[in-house]
Amino acid sequence: MKILDSALKHGISEQDITYVYESAVNSLVLQTVPEKIMLFGFDTIGRGLEVGYVSNDGKEDIIIHAMKVRATYKQYLYSQKGTE
């Protein structure tokens, strides 16, 4: 996993991004080619976050976005993984 500077612009630490990447409670495929995925989870202090990445054809995923979860996506924090 590689974290781009764009993922850090909202003040989310690399540690918290990695934590959500590894322990997301839900995900949403935003685009299929290239595959862009939004992960939803809680950071090390319990804040709800959204973390977006581009899947790199089985190579290293590239994190492009991270911020506190927006109202549009809050439902994904509290719904069962894979049901949305």
VMD Tcl script that draws the C-alpha trace (Angstrom):
set ca {
  {0.00 0.00 0.00}
  {1.28 3.43 -0.99}
  {-0.20 6.64 0.45}
  {-0.20 9.66 -1.85}
  {0.05 13.23 -0.55}
  {-3.54 13.82 -1.70}
  {-4.70 11.38 1.00}
  {-3.03 13.46 3.69}
  {-4.51 16.86 2.79}
  {-7.42 16.54 5.26}
  {-5.10 15.94 8.21}
  {-5.60 12.19 8.59}
  {-2.38 10.50 9.71}
  {-0.71 7.66 7.81}
  {-1.23 5.50 10.90}
  {-4.99 6.08 10.87}
  {-5.21 5.58 7.10}
  {-3.38 2.26 7.44}
  {-5.63 1.22 10.32}
  {-8.81 1.79 8.28}
  {-7.24 0.15 5.20}
  {-6.50 -2.97 7.23}
  {-9.70 -3.11 9.32}
  {-12.47 -1.48 7.28}
  {-16.02 -2.32 8.31}
  {-17.41 -1.80 4.80}
  {-16.42 -0.88 1.26}
  {-17.93 0.49 -1.92}
  {-16.65 0.13 -5.49}
  {-16.89 3.60 -7.01}
  {-15.43 2.75 -10.42}
  {-14.46 -0.48 -12.13}
  {-11.72 0.53 -14.62}
  {-9.42 1.40 -13.03}
  {-10.94 -0.03 -9.88}
  {-11.51 2.72 -7.28}
  {-12.71 1.58 -3.89}
  {-13.87 3.54 -0.86}
  {-13.30 1.94 2.53}
  {-15.21 2.88 5.66}
  {-14.01 2.32 9.18}
  {-12.90 3.79 12.46}
  {-9.44 5.14 13.21}
  {-7.36 4.49 16.32}
  {-9.44 6.94 18.40}
  {-12.84 5.94 17.04}
  {-13.45 8.61 14.38}
  {-15.40 7.41 11.36}
  {-13.23 7.73 8.25}
  {-13.50 7.14 4.54}
  {-10.36 6.00 2.72}
  {-10.25 5.79 -1.06}
  {-7.77 3.79 -3.08}
  {-7.02 2.63 -6.59}
  {-6.43 -1.08 -7.03}
  {-3.29 -1.60 -9.08}
  {-3.94 -4.96 -10.83}
  {-2.71 -7.13 -7.98}
  {0.23 -4.85 -7.28}
  {0.48 -2.27 -4.51}
  {-2.82 -0.44 -3.80}
  {-2.56 3.35 -3.98}
  {-4.37 5.38 -1.31}
  {-5.60 8.60 -2.90}
  {-8.15 9.94 -0.39}
  {-8.78 10.02 3.36}
  {-11.04 12.18 5.50}
  {-13.71 12.09 8.20}
  {-16.67 10.22 6.79}
  {-19.16 12.50 5.02}
  {-22.89 12.35 5.73}
  {-23.43 10.75 2.29}
  {-21.40 7.73 3.35}
  {-22.17 7.40 7.09}
  {-24.56 4.53 6.36}
  {-21.56 2.39 5.34}
  {-20.05 2.67 8.82}
  {-23.09 1.09 10.41}
  {-24.25 -1.47 7.83}
  {-22.96 -4.99 7.43}
  {-19.98 -5.45 5.13}
  {-20.96 -6.33 1.60}
  {-24.67 -5.52 1.94}
  {-24.60 -2.13 0.23}
}
mol new
graphics top color blue
foreach p $ca { graphics top sphere $p radius 0.5 }
foreach p [lrange $ca 0 end-1] q [lrange $ca 1 end] { graphics top cylinder $p $q radius 0.2 }
display resetview
